[in-house]
């Protein structure tokens, strides 16, 4: 796994790339070249041969892919950091906010905030339910 504690600021020192990560990187490269063979049919044979060579190297000595794994996982870390924030912001702005505004305009008060602000009584619902064995075995 990538040593995230070694990552400080803009310094991209990822240590401890494992053999499995190098092997995964080799397999990702094989997949990329097979996909390229599908999308570029006039060069398909070349891409397939390259993919097979990469696969053989990956099976024999995956340690050779450690530098590529360092780049691959470093790029994934950077991409994951920024894309998750951007994607979640877009989802919130374009999905959650309009739904909330629409529910407010329609007068929906799921949390019973208006009732809670009117008086000191509780808005929690009392549930006097005796749980049985079936409730625990099949909760849904």
C-alpha positions in Angstrom: 0.0 0.0 0.0 1.1 3.6 -0.4 2.6 5.2 2.7 0.4 8.2 3.1 2.3 9.5 6.0 5.3 10.1 3.7 3.1 12.5 1.7 3.6 16.0 3.0 2.3 19.0 1.0 3.3 18.8 -2.6 6.1 16.3 -2.0 5.1 13.1 -3.8 7.2 10.5 -2.0 5.2 7.3 -2.0 7.2 4.6 -0.3 6.6 0.9 0.1 5.1 0.0 -3.2 4.4 -3.7 -2.8 4.8 -6.5 -5.2 1.0 -6.8 -5.4 0.6 -3.1 -6.3 3.3 -3.5 -9.0 1.4 -6.6 -10.3 -1.9 -4.7 -10.3 -0.2 -1.9 -12.3 1.1 -4.4 -14.8 -2.4 -5.8 -15.2 -3.9 -2.3 -15.6 -1.4 -1.7 -18.4 -2.4 -5.0 -20.1 -6.1 -3.9 -19.9 -5.3 -0.5 -21.3 -3.5 -2.0 -24.3 -6.3 -4.4 -25.0 -8.8 -1.6 -24.8 -6.7 0.4 -27.2 -6.7 -2.6 -29.6 -10.5 -2.4 -29.6 -10.7 1.3 -30.2 -8.0 1.5 -32.8 -8.6 -1.5 -35.1 -5.9 -0.7 -37.7 -3.2 -1.0 -34.9 -5.0 -3.8 -33.0 -2.4 -6.5 -33.6 0.4 -4.2 -32.4 -1.5 -3.3 -29.2 -2.4 -7.0 -28.6 1.3 -8.0 -28.9 2.3 -5.3 -26.5 -0.4 -6.3 -24.1 0.8 -10.0 -24.2 4.4 -8.9 -23.7 3.5 -6.8 -20.7 1.4 -9.7 -19.3 4.4 -12.1 -19.6 6.7 -9.7 -17.9 4.1 -9.1 -15.2 3.8 -12.9 -14.6 7.6 -13.4 -14.5 8.8 -10.3 -12.7 6.2 -7.8 -11.5 8.9 -5.9 -9.6 9.8 -4.2 -12.9 6.6 -2.3 -12.7 7.4 -0.6 -9.4 8.3 2.8 -11.0 5.0 2.6 -13.0 3.1 1.7 -9.9 4.6 4.6 -8.1 3.3 6.9 -10.9 0.0 5.1 -11.1 -0.8 5.1 -7.4 0.5 8.7 -7.0 -1.8 9.9 -9.8 -4.7 7.9 -8.3 -4.1 9.5 -5.0 -4.0 13.1 -6.4 -7.0 12.4 -8.7 -9.0 10.9 -5.8 -8.3 13.9 -3.6 -9.5 16.4 -6.0 -12.2 14.6 -7.9 -14.0 13.4 -4.8 -14.3 17.0 -3.6 -15.4 18.3 -7.0 -17.9 15.5 -7.6 -19.5 15.7 -4.2 -19.8 19.5 -4.5 -21.5 19.1 -7.9 -23.9 16.5 -6.6 -24.7 18.7 -3.6 -25.3 21.8 -5.7 -27.2 20.2 -8.5 -29.1 17.4 -6.7 -29.4 17.9 -3.0 -30.0 21.7 -2.9 -32.8 21.8 -5.5 -34.6 18.9 -3.8 -34.3 20.7 -0.5 -35.6 23.9 -2.0 -38.5 22.1 -3.7 -39.5 20.4 -0.5 -39.4 23.7 1.3 -41.6 25.4 -1.3 -44.0 22.5 -1.1 -44.2 22.9 2.7 -42.7 19.6 3.6 -41.3 19.5 7.1 -39.9 16.0 7.6 -37.9 16.9 10.6 -40.9 18.6 12.3 -38.8 21.7 12.8 -41.9 24.0 12.9 -43.6 21.9 15.6 -40.4 21.7 17.6 -39.9 25.5 17.5 -43.5 26.2 18.6 -43.4 24.7 22.0 -41.2 22.7 24.4 -42.8 19.4 23.8 -40.8 16.6 22.1 -41.2 15.8 18.5 -39.8 12.3 18.9 -42.3 9.5 18.3 -42.9 7.0 21.0 -42.6 3.5 19.8 -43.8 0.9 22.2 -42.8 -2.1 20.2 -41.8 -5.4 21.7 -39.2 -6.9 19.5 -39.6 -10.6 18.6 -37.1 -13.1 17.2 -38.3 -12.5 13.6 -37.5 -8.8 13.9 -33.9 -9.5 14.6 -33.5 -12.4 12.1 -35.1 -10.4 9.2 -34.6 -6.7 10.0 -35.6 -5.6 6.5 
